[in-house]
Amino acid sequence: MMTPSNGEHALDLQAGNAALRPVRPFYWSVRRELWEYRSIYIAPLAAGALGVAGFMINIAARLPAVLRGLPMIDAMHQRDELMLPYETTAGLIMAAAMIVGIFYSLDALYGERRDRSILFWKSMPVSDLTTVLAKATVPLAILPLLAFAITLAAQITLLFFSTTIATAHHLSAAPIWAQVGAFQLPLTLLYHLLTVHVLWHAPFYGWMLLVSAWARRVPVLWAALPPLGIVAVERILFNTAHFGVLLHHRFAGGPEAMTPTMSNSFPIDPMMQLTPLRFLASPGLWIGLAVTAGLLYTASRVRRHRGPI
């Protein structure tokens, strides 16, 4: 049997290192963001803990009466009564994650210029595009997945606590389990996060990262004033509001992400119809992603020529 020589081993190691070389800077850049911005995970965790603690008190006080009164109300009101803690907790966590994503994006590239750490990071063998993509990963991937995990843990905790309260009062917890479902609610939540909070809102985060790379002072104002100025100028000159409607349509999630059955319900209603093919076929999605790619690339070019403030 022939054994590989030391030279062949060295060539294999060099090939493996070459394959990993483009990935390692991105991986460690993402790790750097998690080390520097602890609010990425602290804020959603705090929102989840607050929601669970508050609704545990609420469930202990009113769940027995709700279960006893279920036979006297219709199915829709039964769902509203039983699902309120789960939906409100999910909304609280998603809102916290969105707020963190907004403020993180506005400070991600501005902060390193303000504290002059950009001089150190530019000396590292990491391209500007890799740095910008790593920072974009936080609001577009890490925060939604973290919100999903925290929400799932919070809802499981509330579900078992509700079951314990019902059992302690000699009541059946079957209506609660029937409404929450084993997989339906988590699947709906994940679908909502991926379609709305990631894909549909991506242009907003791309814009905020570009402003963060360019602004010399108060990036939140530079991010908000140009869109508001366009809305005002359009209204004054043409008496129309097309740009404002476009912004509202994008921020609200758009009809491609939210089906008509959800128009008067919570955005993660387990009874909603999931329409991923309709969503993926919408031109607005791909136009938004193309705009996001352009904004991120422009942010990387701006970062290359920007120095400390």
C-alpha positions as CSV (number, residue, x, y, z in Angstrom):
1,M,0.0,0.0,0.0
2,M,1.3,3.4,-1.0
3,T,1.3,6.1,1.7
4,P,1.2,9.8,0.8
5,S,4.4,11.7,1.1
6,N,5.0,14.7,3.4
7,G,4.8,16.9,0.3
8,E,1.4,15.7,-0.6
9,H,0.2,16.3,3.0
10,A,1.5,19.9,2.8
11,L,-0.3,20.4,-0.5
12,D,-3.6,19.1,0.9
13,L,-3.3,21.4,3.9
14,Q,-2.6,24.4,1.7
15,A,-5.6,23.5,-0.4
16,G,-7.8,23.2,2.7
17,N,-6.6,26.5,4.0
18,A,-7.2,28.2,0.7
19,A,-10.8,26.9,0.7
20,L,-11.4,28.2,4.2
21,R,-9.6,31.5,3.7
22,P,-12.7,33.4,2.3
23,V,-14.9,32.0,5.0
24,R,-12.8,32.6,8.1
25,P,-12.7,36.5,7.9
26,F,-16.4,36.6,7.6
27,Y,-16.9,34.1,10.5
28,W,-14.7,36.0,12.8
29,S,-16.2,39.3,11.7
30,V,-19.6,38.1,12.8
31,R,-18.1,36.8,16.0
32,R,-16.7,40.3,16.6
33,E,-20.1,41.9,16.2
34,L,-21.6,39.5,18.8
35,W,-18.7,40.3,21.2
36,E,-19.0,44.1,20.8
37,Y,-22.8,44.5,20.8
38,R,-24.2,42.5,23.7
39,S,-27.6,44.2,23.2
40,I,-28.1,41.9,20.2
41,Y,-29.1,39.1,22.5
42,I,-29.7,40.9,25.8
43,A,-32.7,43.0,24.6
44,P,-34.7,40.1,23.0
45,L,-34.0,38.0,26.1
46,A,-35.1,40.8,28.4
47,A,-38.3,41.3,26.3
48,G,-39.0,37.5,26.5
49,A,-38.4,37.3,30.2
50,L,-40.7,40.4,30.8
51,G,-43.4,38.9,28.7
52,V,-43.3,35.5,30.3
53,A,-43.2,36.9,33.8
54,G,-46.1,39.2,33.2
55,F,-48.3,36.6,31.5
56,M,-47.6,34.0,34.1
57,I,-49.2,36.3,36.6
58,N,-52.1,37.0,34.1
59,I,-52.6,33.3,33.4
60,A,-52.6,32.3,37.1
61,A,-55.3,34.9,37.7
62,R,-57.7,34.5,34.8
63,L,-57.1,31.2,33.0
64,P,-59.4,29.1,35.2
65,A,-62.3,31.5,34.6
66,V,-61.5,31.6,30.8
67,L,-61.5,27.8,30.5
68,R,-64.8,27.5,32.4
69,G,-66.4,30.1,30.1
70,L,-65.2,28.7,26.8
71,P,-68.4,26.7,26.0
72,M,-70.4,30.0,26.1
73,I,-68.3,31.9,23.5
74,D,-67.8,31.3,19.8
75,A,-64.6,29.7,18.3
76,M,-63.0,33.0,17.2
77,H,-63.3,34.5,20.7
78,Q,-62.1,31.3,22.2
79,R,-58.9,31.6,20.2
80,D,-58.5,35.3,21.1
81,E,-58.9,34.5,24.8
82,L,-56.4,31.6,24.8
83,M,-53.8,32.9,22.4
84,L,-53.4,36.4,23.8
85,P,-50.3,35.6,26.0
86,Y,-48.5,33.7,23.2
87,E,-49.1,36.3,20.5
88,T,-48.4,39.3,22.7
89,T,-45.1,37.7,23.9
90,A,-44.1,37.0,20.4
91,G,-44.9,40.5,19.3
92,L,-42.9,42.0,22.2
93,I,-39.8,39.9,21.3
94,M,-40.0,40.7,17.6
95,A,-40.4,44.4,18.3
96,A,-37.4,44.3,20.6
97,A,-35.3,42.5,17.9
98,M,-36.4,45.0,15.3
99,I,-35.5,48.0,17.4
100,V,-32.1,46.5,18.2
101,G,-31.6,45.8,14.5
102,I,-32.4,49.5,13.6
103,F,-30.1,51.0,16.2
104,Y,-27.4,48.5,15.5
105,S,-27.4,49.2,11.8
106,L,-27.2,52.9,12.3
107,D,-24.2,52.5,14.6
108,A,-22.4,49.5,13.1
109,L,-20.1,51.5,10.7
110,Y,-20.5,54.9,12.3
111,G,-19.3,53.7,15.7
112,E,-16.0,52.3,14.5
113,R,-15.2,55.7,12.9
114,R,-16.3,57.6,16.0
115,D,-14.1,55.6,18.4
116,R,-11.3,55.4,15.8
117,S,-11.2,51.6,16.0
118,I,-11.6,51.6,12.2
119,L,-7.8,52.3,12.0
120,F,-7.2,48.9,13.7
121,W,-9.8,47.0,11.8
122,K,-8.6,48.3,8.5
123,S,-5.1,47.0,9.3
124,M,-6.6,43.4,9.5
125,P,-6.7,41.2,6.4
126,V,-10.5,41.7,6.0
127,S,-12.1,43.4,3.0
128,D,-14.6,46.2,3.4
129,L,-17.2,44.1,1.6
130,T,-16.7,41.2,4.1
131,T,-17.0,43.7,7.0
132,V,-20.2,45.2,5.7
133,L,-21.7,41.8,4.9
134,A,-20.9,40.5,8.4
135,K,-22.6,43.5,9.9
136,A,-25.6,43.0,7.6
137,T,-25.8,39.4,8.9
138,V,-26.8,40.6,12.4
139,P,-30.2,42.3,11.5
140,L,-30.9,40.0,8.6
141,A,-30.0,36.6,10.1
142,I,-28.9,36.5,13.7
143,L,-31.6,38.7,15.2
144,P,-34.5,37.0,13.5
145,L,-33.2,33.5,14.4
146,L,-32.6,34.6,17.9
147,A,-36.1,36.1,18.1
148,F,-37.5,32.8,16.9
149,A,-35.6,30.8,19.4
150,I,-36.5,33.1,22.4
151,T,-40.1,33.2,21.3
152,L,-40.4,29.5,21.0
153,A,-38.8,29.0,24.4
154,A,-41.2,31.6,25.9
155,Q,-44.3,30.1,24.4
156,I,-43.3,26.6,25.5
157,T,-42.8,27.9,29.0
158,L,-46.3,29.6,28.9
159,L,-47.9,26.5,27.5
160,F,-46.6,24.2,30.2
161,F,-47.4,26.8,32.9
162,S,-51.0,27.1,31.6
163,T,-51.3,23.3,31.6
164,T,-50.1,23.3,35.2
165,I,-52.6,25.9,36.2
166,A,-55.5,24.1,34.5
167,T,-54.6,20.8,36.0
168,A,-54.4,22.4,39.5
169,H,-58.0,23.6,39.1
170,H,-59.2,20.2,37.7
171,L,-59.7,21.7,34.2
172,S,-58.8,20.3,30.8
173,A,-55.8,22.0,29.0
174,A,-56.9,20.4,25.7
175,P,-58.3,23.7,24.3
176,I,-55.0,25.4,24.9
177,W,-53.0,22.7,23.2
178,A,-55.4,22.6,20.3
179,Q,-55.0,26.4,19.7
180,V,-51.2,26.5,20.1
181,G,-50.6,23.3,18.2
182,A,-47.4,21.3,18.1
183,F,-45.9,22.7,14.9
184,Q,-48.3,25.2,13.4
185,L,-47.5,28.2,15.6
186,P,-43.7,27.8,15.4
187,L,-43.9,27.3,11.6
188,T,-46.1,30.4,11.2
189,L,-43.7,32.4,13.3
190,L,-40.7,31.3,11.4
191,Y,-42.4,32.1,8.1
192,H,-43.3,35.6,9.3
193,L,-39.8,36.3,10.4
194,L,-38.1,35.1,7.2
195,T,-40.5,36.8,4.8
196,V,-41.2,40.1,6.6
197,H,-38.3,40.7,9.0
198,V,-35.6,39.4,6.7
199,L,-36.4,39.5,3.0
200,W,-39.0,42.3,2.9
201,H,-37.3,44.6,5.3
202,A,-33.8,44.1,3.9
203,P,-33.7,47.4,2.0
204,F,-34.2,49.3,5.2
205,Y,-31.2,47.7,6.8
206,G,-29.1,48.2,3.7
207,W,-30.0,51.9,3.7
208,M,-29.2,52.3,7.4
209,L,-25.8,50.6,7.0
210,L,-25.0,52.9,4.0
211,V,-25.9,56.0,6.1
212,S,-23.8,54.6,9.0
213,A,-20.8,54.3,6.7
214,W,-21.3,57.9,5.3
215,A,-22.6,60.1,8.1
216,R,-20.3,62.3,10.2
217,R,-22.9,63.2,12.8
218,V,-26.2,61.8,14.0
219,P,-26.8,59.0,11.5
220,V,-30.4,58.5,12.7
221,L,-31.2,62.0,11.3
222,W,-29.5,61.3,8.0
223,A,-31.4,58.0,7.7
224,A,-34.8,59.6,8.3
225,L,-34.5,63.1,6.7
226,P,-34.0,62.1,3.0
227,P,-37.1,59.8,2.8
228,L,-39.2,62.4,4.7
229,G,-37.9,65.1,2.5
230,I,-38.9,63.1,-0.7
231,V,-42.4,62.6,0.8
232,A,-42.7,66.3,1.6
233,V,-41.4,67.5,-1.8
234,E,-43.7,65.0,-3.7
235,R,-46.7,66.2,-1.7
236,I,-45.9,69.9,-2.3
237,L,-45.0,69.7,-6.0
238,F,-47.4,67.0,-7.3
239,N,-49.9,66.6,-4.5
240,T,-49.3,62.8,-4.5
241,A,-48.0,60.3,-1.9
242,H,-46.6,57.5,-4.0
243,F,-43.2,57.4,-2.2
244,G,-44.9,57.4,1.2
245,V,-47.2,54.6,0.2
246,L,-44.2,52.7,-1.1
247,L,-42.4,53.1,2.2
248,H,-45.5,52.1,4.2
249,H,-46.1,49.1,2.0
250,R,-42.5,48.0,2.5
251,F,-42.5,48.5,6.2
252,A,-45.9,46.9,6.8
253,G,-44.7,43.7,5.1
254,G,-46.6,44.0,1.8
255,P,-49.5,41.9,0.6
256,E,-47.1,39.3,-0.7
257,A,-46.0,38.4,2.8
258,M,-49.3,39.0,4.5
259,T,-52.4,37.2,3.1
260,P,-55.8,38.8,3.1
261,T,-57.0,36.5,5.9
262,M,-54.5,38.3,8.2
263,S,-55.6,41.8,7.5
264,N,-57.5,42.1,10.8
265,S,-55.4,39.7,13.0
266,F,-52.1,39.4,14.7
267,P,-49.3,39.0,12.1
268,I,-48.5,35.5,13.3
269,D,-52.0,34.2,13.5
270,P,-51.7,30.3,13.4
271,M,-54.8,30.2,11.1
272,M,-53.0,32.3,8.4
273,Q,-52.4,30.7,5.0
274,L,-48.7,30.3,4.2
275,T,-48.1,31.3,0.6
276,P,-44.3,31.1,0.0
277,L,-44.6,30.6,-3.8
278,R,-46.7,33.7,-4.1
279,F,-44.2,35.6,-2.0
280,L,-41.2,34.4,-3.9
281,A,-42.9,35.3,-7.2
282,S,-43.6,38.9,-6.3
283,P,-41.5,41.5,-8.2
284,G,-41.3,43.7,-5.1
285,L,-39.3,41.0,-3.3
286,W,-36.6,40.8,-5.9
287,I,-36.4,44.5,-6.6
288,G,-36.0,45.0,-2.8
289,L,-33.2,42.4,-2.7
290,A,-31.4,44.0,-5.7
291,V,-31.7,47.4,-4.0
292,T,-30.3,45.9,-0.8
293,A,-27.3,44.4,-2.7
294,G,-26.6,47.8,-4.3
295,L,-26.8,49.6,-0.9
296,L,-24.5,47.1,0.8
297,Y,-21.9,47.3,-2.0
298,T,-22.0,51.1,-1.9
299,A,-21.6,51.0,1.9
300,S,-18.5,48.9,1.4
301,R,-17.1,51.4,-1.1
302,V,-17.9,54.3,1.2
303,R,-16.2,52.6,4.2
304,R,-13.1,52.1,2.1
305,H,-12.6,55.9,1.7
306,R,-13.9,57.0,5.1
307,G,-11.6,57.6,8.0
308,P,-12.1,58.4,11.7
309,I,-14.4,61.2,12.6
